[in-house]
Amino acid sequence: MNLFSLIKEDFLNVKRNDPALHSTFELFFNYPGLWALFFYRFAHALYQTGLRFLPRFISAIGLFLTTIDIHPAAVLGRRVFIDHGVGVVIGETTIIGNDVIIYQQVTLGGVSTSKGKRHPTLENNVVIGAGSKILGNITIGANSKVGANSVVVKDVPADSTAIGIPARVLKRGYDKTPLSHNKIPDVNKEIFEYLLKRIEVLEDALPKTKQKNIKERDHQLEELYDNFIHSME
């Protein structure tokens, strides 16, 4: 596609991804992510011709107006949607596929000062939750989701969900709906529930003669916990 066809598609893509859009007029004032892409498309086209200063200058204008930093050398595919967008940083060697959704405060950053590929690759239909950091020359596979505020430093396979710091990869919990990034299992909660149930099983397995002593010690722990909570008030 030529430059102007890409820009036109970017504008039409907002209507497809944001139910909050009620009129075309709003596109000009309420969508910094759209305008960041607008400046990026021009800067990237000039960067590909071998120019360096002018593309960086255009990017600087886009950063000043939108608070979104996209390096003109980065490669962004079609129908990329940066929702809200404040604080998004996309590094020089980043590659982003088609139909990718990126939320505010996301960083696609590098972990090395060496030349070459040092920023992430996002394949098609990836969703990156708000506040996430994707660091290094890693790949987020097609159709995958990264939960809000996660820090990803390793590859994420296709059709997966990555959450946590550092991010853990889950095959389950995957949902094909583009905006379903809220449907992410709470791993910490599930582990905690597992431990409670495991303790209950162990207590039931103890001989009756020893359970009385355990209950007394349990009562002492409850008092310690209550004292700790009250000390924080």
N, C-alpha and C positions, 0 to 999 in steps of 0.2 A: 504494500500500500504506500501511496505517496504521503508526504508530510501532512497535507491538509485533510486527507481522508482519515488519517490517524487521529488528528485533533477533533474532527467531527465525531468520530466514533467514541472518543473520550467523553465528549459532552453527552452523547446519547446514552452512554454506559451508566451515568449517574442515575438516570430515571429507572434503569433496570435494577440497581442495587440499593437505592435509598427510598423507602416508603415515606420518609419525611418531606420529600420534595413535592410541593403543591403547585408550583408554577415555574416556567422556564426563567422568569425574571430572577428567581432566587439563586440560579446558577452563578450569577454575576457577583453575589455578595456573601453567600453562605457556604461556599465550597472551596476552601484554600487548597485542598488536595487536587482539585480539578485544575486550578490555576498553576499549581506547582508543576503538574504534568504539561500544561501549555508552554511554560517557559522551558521545561526540560526538552520537549520535542524540538524546539528551535535550536537550543544549545547543542543537543546531540547531533543534529543534522550538520551544524557547522563544525563540530568537533571531528566528525568523520571526514571532513575535507582536509584536515591537517591543521586547522586553526586551533589555537590554545587560549590566548587571552580573551578574545571576544566571547567564546562559549562560557568561560568561567565568569566573565562579567555579567552575562545574561543570567547565569545560575545565581550569582550574588543578588541580583535584583529580585529574582524569584524567592530566594531565601528571606530577603528583607520584607517582602510583601506577604509571605505565607508562613514563615517560620518552619518551612520544610526544606531540607538540604538534600538535593539530588545531584550527584556529580554528573557532568555532561557525558562522561565516558561510559557510565553504566548503561546496560542494555535492558530496556523495559519493553515487554511484549504488548499485545493488544488487550484492550479492555481492562487495564489495571485500574483498580479503584482504591484511592487513599481516602478513607473516611475520617472526617474531622481533621486528622493530619498533623496537628500541632506537635512539633518536636521530632518528627520522623527524619531519620538520617539514612541515606542510601549511598554506600561507598562506591569508589571508582570502578572496581572490577566486578560489581554485582551484576548478576544476570537474573532477570525476572521473566517468567513465562506469561502465557495468556490467562485472563480471567482470574487474576490474583487479587485478593483483598487484604489491605494493610490498614491497621488502625493506629491511633495516635501514640506518640512516644516510642515507636518502634525504631530500633537501630539495626541496620544490616551492615555490620562493621568488620574491620580486619583485626588480626592479632599479630601482624608482622609488618615490619618496615621494608621488607625485601620486595623487589620488583616481581611482577607476575600476578597470577590469580591469588588474591588474598581475601576476597569477600564472598559472601554466600551466593548460592544458586537456588532460586525458588522455581520449581517446575509448575506446570499448569494447574489451575484451580486450587492453589494453596491459600489458606486463610491464616494471617498472623495477628494474634490478639494484642490488645492494647498493652503497651509497656514492655513488650518482649524484646529480647536482645538475641540476635542471630549472629554469631561471631565466627569468623574464619572462613576458609575455603571449604565449606561443607554444602551438602545438598539437602534441601527439603523436598521430598518426593511428591509426585503428583497427587492431588486430592487430599493432602494432609493438612492438619490444623495444629497450630501452636497456641497453647493456652496463654491467657493474659499474664504478664509479668514473668514469663518463663525466660530462662537463659539457656540457649541451645548452643552447644559446642561440638556436637557430633552429628553425623548424618541421620536424617529421619527418613525411613523407607516410605514408599507410596502407601496411601490409604491408611495412615496412622494418625495418632494424636500424641503430641509431646507436651508435657507439663512439668513444672517444678524448676528448682535451682540446685544443681544443674538439671536440665530437662531429662525426664524419663520417657521412653517411648512405649505407648500402649497401642496394641492392635485393636482391642475392644473399645467400645464407646464411639466408634467412627460413625458419623452421620453424613449423608451425601448432600443435605440441604446446605447451600452456601453460607447462610447466616447463622448456622446452628452451633456457633463456637461456645455457647453456654452449656452444651451437652457434653461435659467433660467429667469423667469420674473423679471423685475425691479420694486419691490413693491414701493420703495420711489418715483420713477418717476411717477408711476401711481397715487399715492396719491396726488402728487403735481399737476398733470394735473386735477385730480378731483376737487381740491380746486379752481383752476383757473376757471374752468367751473361753479362751484357753485357760485363764486363771480360774474361772468358774468350774471348768472340767477338772482341773487339778485339785481344787478344794473338795469337790464331791468324791474324788478318788481316795482322799485321805481317810484313815481309820477314824471312827467316831471319837475315840479316846483323845485324839490330838486336835480335833476341831475346836474344842473349847478354848485351848490356848491360842489358836489362830484368831478366833473372834476377839479375844482380849487385845492382842497385838494390833488387829485391824482397827479397834476402837481408839487405840493410842495414835495410830496413823491419822485417823480422822481428826483428832484434836490438833495434831501438828499442822495438818492442812488448813484447818479453820483459823489457827493462829497466824499462819502465813498470809492468808487472804485478808484478814483484818488488819495486819500490819501494813498493807498496801493502800488502805483506805485514806 
